[in-house]
Amino acid sequence: MATFQAGLGRMLNGNLVIYDSVTIENDSSVGAVERAKSWASTVEQHDESWLQVVYNGKAVASLKPGEF
C-alpha cells in the first residue's frame, strides 16, 4: 500500500495553490487518482479548481477543471 496526497487548488501567478487536501492509501497511482476524483466530488470547489495527486513529492496526475 502506498500513500498519496490529493489536493484541490487554484492557479495563482502560475502556481497551484492548494485549498483542500486528503491522504489516500492505495496500491497504484491509477487507483489513487480514481479515489481522489471521488473525494473531490464531495468537496465544495472554487471556480477553476484543479485536482492534483502526488506520490513521493511528485505529481502523478494534474487534472484541469472539467477533467474530474
PDB file of N, CA, C and O in Angstrom:
ATOM      1  N   MET A   1       0.841  -1.176   0.000  1.00  0.00           N
ATOM      2  CA  MET A   1       0.000   0.000   0.000  1.00  0.00           C
ATOM      3  C   MET A   1       0.887   1.240   0.000  1.00  0.00           C
ATOM      4  O   MET A   1       1.849   1.318   0.764  1.00  0.00           O
ATOM      5  N   ALA A   2       0.571   2.195  -0.843  1.00  0.00           N
ATOM      6  CA  ALA A   2       1.334   3.432  -0.943  1.00  0.00           C
ATOM      7  C   ALA A   2       0.480   4.601  -0.460  1.00  0.00           C
ATOM      8  O   ALA A   2      -0.749   4.540  -0.490  1.00  0.00           O
ATOM      9  N   THR A   3       1.143   5.662  -0.017  1.00  0.00           N
ATOM     10  CA  THR A   3       0.456   6.857   0.469  1.00  0.00           C
ATOM     11  C   THR A   3       0.558   7.974  -0.556  1.00  0.00           C
ATOM     12  O   THR A   3       1.654   8.362  -0.958  1.00  0.00           O
ATOM     13  N   PHE A   4      -0.579   8.480  -0.969  1.00  0.00           N
ATOM     14  CA  PHE A   4      -0.691   9.576  -1.928  1.00  0.00           C
ATOM     15  C   PHE A   4      -1.335  10.768  -1.235  1.00  0.00           C
ATOM     16  O   PHE A   4      -2.056  10.610  -0.249  1.00  0.00           O
ATOM     17  N   GLN A   5      -1.071  11.952  -1.754  1.00  0.00           N
ATOM     18  CA  GLN A   5      -1.747  13.170  -1.314  1.00  0.00           C
ATOM     19  C   GLN A   5      -2.554  13.688  -2.499  1.00  0.00           C
ATOM     20  O   GLN A   5      -2.038  13.790  -3.611  1.00  0.00           O
ATOM     21  N   ALA A   6      -3.811  14.011  -2.258  1.00  0.00           N
ATOM     22  CA  ALA A   6      -4.644  14.623  -3.288  1.00  0.00           C
ATOM     23  C   ALA A   6      -5.024  16.010  -2.805  1.00  0.00           C
ATOM     24  O   ALA A   6      -5.343  16.204  -1.633  1.00  0.00           O
ATOM     25  N   GLY A   7      -4.987  16.967  -3.711  1.00  0.00           N
ATOM     26  CA  GLY A   7      -5.330  18.329  -3.336  1.00  0.00           C
ATOM     27  C   GLY A   7      -6.135  19.040  -4.394  1.00  0.00           C
ATOM     28  O   GLY A   7      -5.930  18.837  -5.591  1.00  0.00           O
ATOM     29  N   LEU A   8      -7.048  19.871  -3.949  1.00  0.00           N
ATOM     30  CA  LEU A   8      -7.774  20.777  -4.831  1.00  0.00           C
ATOM     31  C   LEU A   8      -7.132  22.142  -4.701  1.00  0.00           C
ATOM     32  O   LEU A   8      -6.844  22.598  -3.594  1.00  0.00           O
ATOM     33  N   GLY A   9      -6.910  22.785  -5.817  1.00  0.00           N
ATOM     34  CA  GLY A   9      -6.264  24.083  -5.766  1.00  0.00           C
ATOM     35  C   GLY A   9      -6.650  24.964  -6.934  1.00  0.00           C
ATOM     36  O   GLY A   9      -7.332  24.539  -7.867  1.00  0.00           O
ATOM     37  N   ARG A  10      -6.196  26.202  -6.858  1.00  0.00           N
ATOM     38  CA  ARG A  10      -6.421  27.165  -7.929  1.00  0.00           C
ATOM     39  C   ARG A  10      -5.069  27.716  -8.373  1.00  0.00           C
ATOM     40  O   ARG A  10      -4.131  27.820  -7.582  1.00  0.00           O
ATOM     41  N   MET A  11      -4.992  28.059  -9.639  1.00  0.00           N
ATOM     42  CA  MET A  11      -3.764  28.638 -10.170  1.00  0.00           C
ATOM     43  C   MET A  11      -3.675  30.102  -9.750  1.00  0.00           C
ATOM     44  O   MET A  11      -4.626  30.867  -9.913  1.00  0.00           O
ATOM     45  N   LEU A  12      -2.518  30.476  -9.207  1.00  0.00           N
ATOM     46  CA  LEU A  12      -2.263  31.850  -8.793  1.00  0.00           C
ATOM     47  C   LEU A  12      -0.842  32.204  -9.219  1.00  0.00           C
ATOM     48  O   LEU A  12       0.124  31.631  -8.716  1.00  0.00           O
ATOM     49  N   ASN A  13      -0.723  33.130 -10.129  1.00  0.00           N
ATOM     50  CA  ASN A  13       0.585  33.550 -10.653  1.00  0.00           C
ATOM     51  C   ASN A  13       1.405  32.367 -11.173  1.00  0.00           C
ATOM     52  O   ASN A  13       2.617  32.303 -10.965  1.00  0.00           O
ATOM     53  N   GLY A  14       0.735  31.438 -11.847  1.00  0.00           N
ATOM     54  CA  GLY A  14       1.420  30.295 -12.437  1.00  0.00           C
ATOM     55  C   GLY A  14       1.704  29.140 -11.496  1.00  0.00           C
ATOM     56  O   GLY A  14       2.314  28.151 -11.902  1.00  0.00           O
ATOM     57  N   ASN A  15       1.269  29.247 -10.238  1.00  0.00           N
ATOM     58  CA  ASN A  15       1.483  28.182  -9.259  1.00  0.00           C
ATOM     59  C   ASN A  15       0.151  27.650  -8.771  1.00  0.00           C
ATOM     60  O   ASN A  15      -0.821  28.396  -8.649  1.00  0.00           O
ATOM     61  N   LEU A  16       0.111  26.358  -8.493  1.00  0.00           N
ATOM     62  CA  LEU A  16      -1.093  25.744  -7.947  1.00  0.00           C
ATOM     63  C   LEU A  16      -1.093  25.937  -6.435  1.00  0.00           C
ATOM     64  O   LEU A  16      -0.191  25.470  -5.739  1.00  0.00           O
ATOM     65  N   VAL A  17      -2.108  26.626  -5.939  1.00  0.00           N
ATOM     66  CA  VAL A  17      -2.245  26.897  -4.506  1.00  0.00           C
ATOM     67  C   VAL A  17      -3.370  25.999  -3.978  1.00  0.00           C
ATOM     68  O   VAL A  17      -4.541  26.185  -4.311  1.00  0.00           O
ATOM     69  N   ILE A  18      -2.992  25.035  -3.159  1.00  0.00           N
ATOM     70  CA  ILE A  18      -3.941  24.045  -2.634  1.00  0.00           C
ATOM     71  C   ILE A  18      -4.798  24.663  -1.538  1.00  0.00           C
ATOM     72  O   ILE A  18      -4.279  25.324  -0.639  1.00  0.00           O
ATOM     73  N   TYR A  19      -6.114  24.448  -1.611  1.00  0.00           N
ATOM     74  CA  TYR A  19      -7.005  24.940  -0.564  1.00  0.00           C
ATOM     75  C   TYR A  19      -7.677  23.820   0.224  1.00  0.00           C
ATOM     76  O   TYR A  19      -8.277  24.083   1.266  1.00  0.00           O
ATOM     77  N   ASP A  20      -7.590  22.573  -0.250  1.00  0.00           N
ATOM     78  CA  ASP A  20      -8.117  21.430   0.497  1.00  0.00           C
ATOM     79  C   ASP A  20      -7.362  20.192   0.048  1.00  0.00           C
ATOM     80  O   ASP A  20      -7.003  20.076  -1.123  1.00  0.00           O
ATOM     81  N   SER A  21      -7.117  19.261   0.970  1.00  0.00           N
ATOM     82  CA  SER A  21      -6.348  18.064   0.612  1.00  0.00           C
ATOM     83  C   SER A  21      -6.769  16.876   1.464  1.00  0.00           C
ATOM     84  O   SER A  21      -7.436  17.018   2.489  1.00  0.00           O
ATOM     85  N   VAL A  22      -6.352  15.693   0.999  1.00  0.00           N
ATOM     86  CA  VAL A  22      -6.656  14.446   1.695  1.00  0.00           C
ATOM     87  C   VAL A  22      -5.509  13.464   1.436  1.00  0.00           C
ATOM     88  O   VAL A  22      -4.856  13.518   0.394  1.00  0.00           O
ATOM     89  N   THR A  23      -5.276  12.569   2.395  1.00  0.00           N
ATOM     90  CA  THR A  23      -4.306  11.486   2.228  1.00  0.00           C
ATOM     91  C   THR A  23      -5.054  10.243   1.755  1.00  0.00           C
ATOM     92  O   THR A  23      -6.109   9.901   2.290  1.00  0.00           O
ATOM     93  N   ILE A  24      -4.503   9.574   0.751  1.00  0.00           N
ATOM     94  CA  ILE A  24      -5.129   8.388   0.155  1.00  0.00           C
ATOM     95  C   ILE A  24      -4.146   7.238   0.203  1.00  0.00           C
ATOM     96  O   ILE A  24      -3.001   7.380  -0.227  1.00  0.00           O
ATOM     97  N   GLU A  25      -4.576   6.108   0.718  1.00  0.00           N
ATOM     98  CA  GLU A  25      -3.798   4.872   0.695  1.00  0.00           C
ATOM     99  C   GLU A  25      -4.312   4.022  -0.465  1.00  0.00           C
ATOM    100  O   GLU A  25      -5.508   3.739  -0.539  1.00  0.00           O
ATOM    101  N   ASN A  26      -3.423   3.612  -1.371  1.00  0.00           N
ATOM    102  CA  ASN A  26      -3.838   2.791  -2.499  1.00  0.00           C
ATOM    103  C   ASN A  26      -2.640   2.018  -3.022  1.00  0.00           C
ATOM    104  O   ASN A  26      -1.492   2.375  -2.755  1.00  0.00           O
ATOM    105  N   ASP A  27      -2.919   0.949  -3.774  1.00  0.00           N
ATOM    106  CA  ASP A  27      -1.864   0.111  -4.337  1.00  0.00           C
ATOM    107  C   ASP A  27      -1.246   0.687  -5.609  1.00  0.00           C
ATOM    108  O   ASP A  27      -0.125   0.330  -5.973  1.00  0.00           O
ATOM    109  N   SER A  28      -1.979   1.582  -6.289  1.00  0.00           N
ATOM    110  CA  SER A  28      -1.474   2.112  -7.560  1.00  0.00           C
ATOM    111  C   SER A  28      -1.862   3.574  -7.724  1.00  0.00           C
ATOM    112  O   SER A  28      -2.782   4.067  -7.072  1.00  0.00           O
ATOM    113  N   SER A  29      -1.147   4.252  -8.605  1.00  0.00           N
ATOM    114  CA  SER A  29      -1.473   5.655  -8.867  1.00  0.00           C
ATOM    115  C   SER A  29      -2.814   5.776  -9.586  1.00  0.00           C
ATOM    116  O   SER A  29      -3.547   6.740  -9.370  1.00  0.00           O
ATOM    117  N   VAL A  30      -3.136   4.813 -10.432  1.00  0.00           N
ATOM    118  CA  VAL A  30      -4.428   4.837 -11.132  1.00  0.00           C
ATOM    119  C   VAL A  30      -5.565   4.757 -10.119  1.00  0.00           C
ATOM    120  O   VAL A  30      -6.533   5.512 -10.209  1.00  0.00           O
ATOM    121  N   GLY A  31      -5.451   3.854  -9.167  1.00  0.00           N
ATOM    122  CA  GLY A  31      -6.465   3.729  -8.124  1.00  0.00           C
ATOM    123  C   GLY A  31      -6.543   4.967  -7.254  1.00  0.00           C
ATOM    124  O   GLY A  31      -7.630   5.385  -6.854  1.00  0.00           O
ATOM    125  N   ALA A  32      -5.391   5.554  -6.960  1.00  0.00           N
ATOM    126  CA  ALA A  32      -5.360   6.764  -6.136  1.00  0.00           C
ATOM    127  C   ALA A  32      -6.038   7.924  -6.854  1.00  0.00           C
ATOM    128  O   ALA A  32      -6.747   8.708  -6.225  1.00  0.00           O
ATOM    129  N   VAL A  33      -5.831   8.042  -8.151  1.00  0.00           N
ATOM    130  CA  VAL A  33      -6.465   9.116  -8.920  1.00  0.00           C
ATOM    131  C   VAL A  33      -7.984   8.931  -8.910  1.00  0.00           C
ATOM    132  O   VAL A  33      -8.726   9.901  -8.752  1.00  0.00           O
ATOM    133  N   GLU A  34      -8.444   7.701  -9.077  1.00  0.00           N
ATOM    134  CA  GLU A  34      -9.886   7.445  -9.044  1.00  0.00           C
ATOM    135  C   GLU A  34     -10.476   7.793  -7.681  1.00  0.00           C
ATOM    136  O   GLU A  34     -11.553   8.385  -7.603  1.00  0.00           O
ATOM    137  N   ARG A  35      -9.777   7.429  -6.609  1.00  0.00           N
ATOM    138  CA  ARG A  35     -10.255   7.777  -5.262  1.00  0.00           C
ATOM    139  C   ARG A  35     -10.214   9.279  -5.046  1.00  0.00           C
ATOM    140  O   ARG A  35     -11.086   9.828  -4.372  1.00  0.00           O
ATOM    141  N   ALA A  36      -9.212   9.958  -5.607  1.00  0.00           N
ATOM    142  CA  ALA A  36      -9.121  11.415  -5.493  1.00  0.00           C
ATOM    143  C   ALA A  36     -10.293  12.085  -6.214  1.00  0.00           C
ATOM    144  O   ALA A  36     -10.856  13.060  -5.716  1.00  0.00           O
ATOM    145  N   LYS A  37     -10.653  11.566  -7.372  1.00  0.00           N
ATOM    146  CA  LYS A  37     -11.809  12.107  -8.096  1.00  0.00           C
ATOM    147  C   LYS A  37     -13.081  11.956  -7.270  1.00  0.00           C
ATOM    148  O   LYS A  37     -13.897  12.875  -7.197  1.00  0.00           O
ATOM    149  N   SER A  38     -13.244  10.788  -6.650  1.00  0.00           N
ATOM    150  CA  SER A  38     -14.419  10.558  -5.802  1.00  0.00           C
ATOM    151  C   SER A  38     -14.431  11.529  -4.633  1.00  0.00           C
ATOM    152  O   SER A  38     -15.469  12.111  -4.317  1.00  0.00           O
ATOM    153  N   TRP A  39     -13.281  11.707  -3.989  1.00  0.00           N
ATOM    154  CA  TRP A  39     -13.182  12.645  -2.875  1.00  0.00           C
ATOM    155  C   TRP A  39     -13.517  14.059  -3.340  1.00  0.00           C
ATOM    156  O   TRP A  39     -14.272  14.763  -2.670  1.00  0.00           O
ATOM    157  N   ALA A  40     -12.967  14.486  -4.477  1.00  0.00           N
ATOM    158  CA  ALA A  40     -13.174  15.850  -4.978  1.00  0.00           C
ATOM    159  C   ALA A  40     -14.650  16.127  -5.233  1.00  0.00           C
ATOM    160  O   ALA A  40     -15.108  17.259  -5.084  1.00  0.00           O
ATOM    161  N   SER A  41     -15.389  15.097  -5.616  1.00  0.00           N
ATOM    162  CA  SER A  41     -16.816  15.303  -5.895  1.00  0.00           C
ATOM    163  C   SER A  41     -17.611  15.592  -4.621  1.00  0.00           C
ATOM    164  O   SER A  41     -18.752  16.050  -4.698  1.00  0.00           O
ATOM    165  N   THR A  42     -17.023  15.330  -3.451  1.00  0.00           N
ATOM    166  CA  THR A  42     -17.722  15.577  -2.185  1.00  0.00           C
ATOM    167  C   THR A  42     -17.326  16.902  -1.543  1.00  0.00           C
ATOM    168  O   THR A  42     -17.894  17.292  -0.523  1.00  0.00           O
ATOM    169  N   VAL A  43     -16.358  17.591  -2.131  1.00  0.00           N
ATOM    170  CA  VAL A  43     -15.817  18.831  -1.560  1.00  0.00           C
ATOM    171  C   VAL A  43     -16.377  20.029  -2.318  1.00  0.00           C
ATOM    172  O   VAL A  43     -16.479  19.999  -3.545  1.00  0.00           O
ATOM    173  N   GLU A  44     -16.739  21.079  -1.593  1.00  0.00           N
ATOM    174  CA  GLU A  44     -17.163  22.303  -2.254  1.00  0.00           C
ATOM    175  C   GLU A  44     -15.956  22.896  -2.978  1.00  0.00           C
ATOM    176  O   GLU A  44     -14.927  23.187  -2.367  1.00  0.00           O
ATOM    177  N   GLN A  45     -16.103  23.068  -4.280  1.00  0.00           N
ATOM    178  CA  GLN A  45     -14.984  23.528  -5.095  1.00  0.00           C
ATOM    179  C   GLN A  45     -15.144  24.983  -5.491  1.00  0.00           C
ATOM    180  O   GLN A  45     -16.256  25.474  -5.684  1.00  0.00           O
ATOM    181  N   HIS A  46     -14.020  25.659  -5.608  1.00  0.00           N
ATOM    182  CA  HIS A  46     -13.993  27.015  -6.131  1.00  0.00           C
ATOM    183  C   HIS A  46     -14.014  26.939  -7.659  1.00  0.00           C
ATOM    184  O   HIS A  46     -13.709  25.900  -8.244  1.00  0.00           O
ATOM    185  N   ASP A  47     -14.373  28.035  -8.281  1.00  0.00           N
ATOM    186  CA  ASP A  47     -14.320  28.074  -9.747  1.00  0.00           C
ATOM    187  C   ASP A  47     -12.898  27.798 -10.213  1.00  0.00           C
ATOM    188  O   ASP A  47     -11.932  28.246  -9.596  1.00  0.00           O
ATOM    189  N   GLU A  48     -12.783  27.071 -11.286  1.00  0.00           N
ATOM    190  CA  GLU A  48     -11.490  26.777 -11.896  1.00  0.00           C
ATOM    191  C   GLU A  48     -10.543  25.972 -10.995  1.00  0.00           C
ATOM    192  O   GLU A  48      -9.329  26.175 -11.022  1.00  0.00           O
ATOM    193  N   SER A  49     -11.108  25.063 -10.202  1.00  0.00           N
ATOM    194  CA  SER A  49     -10.286  24.205  -9.338  1.00  0.00           C
ATOM    195  C   SER A  49      -9.567  23.140 -10.158  1.00  0.00           C
ATOM    196  O   SER A  49     -10.115  22.594 -11.115  1.00  0.00           O
ATOM    197  N   TRP A  50      -8.338  22.860  -9.764  1.00  0.00           N
ATOM    198  CA  TRP A  50      -7.531  21.770 -10.313  1.00  0.00           C
ATOM    199  C   TRP A  50      -7.448  20.676  -9.257  1.00  0.00           C
ATOM    200  O   TRP A  50      -7.512  20.956  -8.060  1.00  0.00           O
ATOM    201  N   LEU A  51      -7.304  19.426  -9.704  1.00  0.00           N
ATOM    202  CA  LEU A  51      -7.078  18.304  -8.799  1.00  0.00           C
ATOM    203  C   LEU A  51      -5.690  17.751  -9.079  1.00  0.00           C
ATOM    204  O   LEU A  51      -5.371  17.390 -10.212  1.00  0.00           O
ATOM    205  N   GLN A  52      -4.865  17.687  -8.037  1.00  0.00           N
ATOM    206  CA  GLN A  52      -3.516  17.154  -8.196  1.00  0.00           C
ATOM    207  C   GLN A  52      -3.319  16.001  -7.221  1.00  0.00           C
ATOM    208  O   GLN A  52      -3.689  16.091  -6.050  1.00  0.00           O
ATOM    209  N   VAL A  53      -2.729  14.914  -7.719  1.00  0.00           N
ATOM    210  CA  VAL A  53      -2.409  13.746  -6.900  1.00  0.00           C
ATOM    211  C   VAL A  53      -0.891  13.600  -6.890  1.00  0.00           C
ATOM    212  O   VAL A  53      -0.248  13.583  -7.940  1.00  0.00           O
ATOM    213  N   VAL A  54      -0.327  13.495  -5.682  1.00  0.00           N
ATOM    214  CA  VAL A  54       1.129  13.476  -5.504  1.00  0.00           C
ATOM    215  C   VAL A  54       1.548  12.198  -4.793  1.00  0.00           C
ATOM    216  O   VAL A  54       0.896  11.748  -3.851  1.00  0.00           O
ATOM    217  N   TYR A  55       2.657  11.621  -5.267  1.00  0.00           N
ATOM    218  CA  TYR A  55       3.270  10.462  -4.617  1.00  0.00           C
ATOM    219  C   TYR A  55       4.765  10.729  -4.492  1.00  0.00           C
ATOM    220  O   TYR A  55       5.436  11.033  -5.478  1.00  0.00           O
ATOM    221  N   ASN A  56       5.267  10.615  -3.295  1.00  0.00           N
ATOM    222  CA  ASN A  56       6.700  10.768  -3.060  1.00  0.00           C
ATOM    223  C   ASN A  56       7.224  12.118  -3.567  1.00  0.00           C
ATOM    224  O   ASN A  56       8.336  12.207  -4.087  1.00  0.00           O
ATOM    225  N   GLY A  57       6.406  13.161  -3.408  1.00  0.00           N
ATOM    226  CA  GLY A  57       6.828  14.502  -3.797  1.00  0.00           C
ATOM    227  C   GLY A  57       6.653  14.857  -5.254  1.00  0.00           C
ATOM    228  O   GLY A  57       6.964  15.980  -5.653  1.00  0.00           O
ATOM    229  N   LYS A  58       6.160  13.924  -6.070  1.00  0.00           N
ATOM    230  CA  LYS A  58       5.978  14.178  -7.497  1.00  0.00           C
ATOM    231  C   LYS A  58       4.518  13.999  -7.880  1.00  0.00           C
ATOM    232  O   LYS A  58       3.850  13.075  -7.416  1.00  0.00           O
ATOM    233  N   ALA A  59       4.033  14.888  -8.725  1.00  0.00           N
ATOM    234  CA  ALA A  59       2.654  14.783  -9.196  1.00  0.00           C
ATOM    235  C   ALA A  59       2.509  13.573 -10.121  1.00  0.00           C
ATOM    236  O   ALA A  59       3.268  13.422 -11.078  1.00  0.00           O
ATOM    237  N   VAL A  60       1.539  12.720  -9.831  1.00  0.00           N
ATOM    238  CA  VAL A  60       1.234  11.594 -10.713  1.00  0.00           C
ATOM    239  C   VAL A  60       0.027  11.925 -11.576  1.00  0.00           C
ATOM    240  O   VAL A  60      -0.237  11.236 -12.561  1.00  0.00           O
ATOM    241  N   ALA A  61      -0.716  12.985 -11.213  1.00  0.00           N
ATOM    242  CA  ALA A  61      -1.838  13.459 -12.016  1.00  0.00           C
ATOM    243  C   ALA A  61      -2.126  14.906 -11.664  1.00  0.00           C
ATOM    244  O   ALA A  61      -2.134  15.283 -10.492  1.00  0.00           O
ATOM    245  N   SER A  62      -2.362  15.709 -12.684  1.00  0.00           N
ATOM    246  CA  SER A  62      -2.831  17.080 -12.518  1.00  0.00           C
ATOM    247  C   SER A  62      -3.988  17.250 -13.486  1.00  0.00           C
ATOM    248  O   SER A  62      -3.796  17.298 -14.701  1.00  0.00           O
ATOM    249  N   LEU A  63      -5.176  17.339 -12.940  1.00  0.00           N
ATOM    250  CA  LEU A  63      -6.381  17.384 -13.768  1.00  0.00           C
ATOM    251  C   LEU A  63      -6.950  18.795 -13.786  1.00  0.00           C
ATOM    252  O   LEU A  63      -7.208  19.398 -12.744  1.00  0.00           O
ATOM    253  N   LYS A  64      -7.138  19.307 -15.002  1.00  0.00           N
ATOM    254  CA  LYS A  64      -7.673  20.644 -15.195  1.00  0.00           C
ATOM    255  C   LYS A  64      -9.161  20.674 -14.850  1.00  0.00           C
ATOM    256  O   LYS A  64      -9.806  19.627 -14.786  1.00  0.00           O
ATOM    257  N   PRO A  65      -9.707  21.873 -14.627  1.00  0.00           N
ATOM    258  CA  PRO A  65     -11.146  21.981 -14.398  1.00  0.00           C
ATOM    259  C   PRO A  65     -11.905  21.293 -15.530  1.00  0.00           C
ATOM    260  O   PRO A  65     -11.581  21.472 -16.704  1.00  0.00           O
ATOM    261  N   GLY A  66     -12.902  20.516 -15.172  1.00  0.00           N
ATOM    262  CA  GLY A  66     -13.693  19.784 -16.167  1.00  0.00           C
ATOM    263  C   GLY A  66     -13.172  18.386 -16.466  1.00  0.00           C
ATOM    264  O   GLY A  66     -13.855  17.609 -17.133  1.00  0.00           O
ATOM    265  N   GLU A  67     -11.982  18.052 -15.991  1.00  0.00           N
ATOM    266  CA  GLU A  67     -11.415  16.714 -16.251  1.00  0.00           C
ATOM    267  C   GLU A  67     -11.685  15.733 -15.118  1.00  0.00           C
ATOM    268  O   GLU A  67     -11.323  14.560 -15.213  1.00  0.00           O
ATOM    269  N   PHE A  68     -12.316  16.205 -14.051  1.00  0.00           N
ATOM    270  CA  PHE A  68     -12.586  15.286 -12.930  1.00  0.00           C
ATOM    271  C   PHE A  68     -13.961  15.468 -12.394  1.00  0.00           C
ATOM    272  O   PHE A  68     -14.353  14.778 -11.453  1.00  0.00           O
TER     273      PHE A  68
END
